[in-house]
Amino acid sequence: MPQMAPMSWTMLLLMFIMSYMMFNTMIYFTQDLKTNKKNKKIMTLQMNWKW
């Protein structure tokens, strides 16, 4: 089985790294930030301690 040339491996690695970075940036920028802020209500419980 023939082996790939080193330049070919480098190009393949660069292609995978670039596609990984593009995929992550697309996911990061397509999130709806308005819905995340609404769901972050802090629930506070009022406890009356009687010592």
Buried (B, 14 or more C-beta within 10 A) or exposed (E): EEEEEEEEEEEEEEEEEEEEEEEEEEEEEEEEEEEEEEEEEEEEEEEEEEE
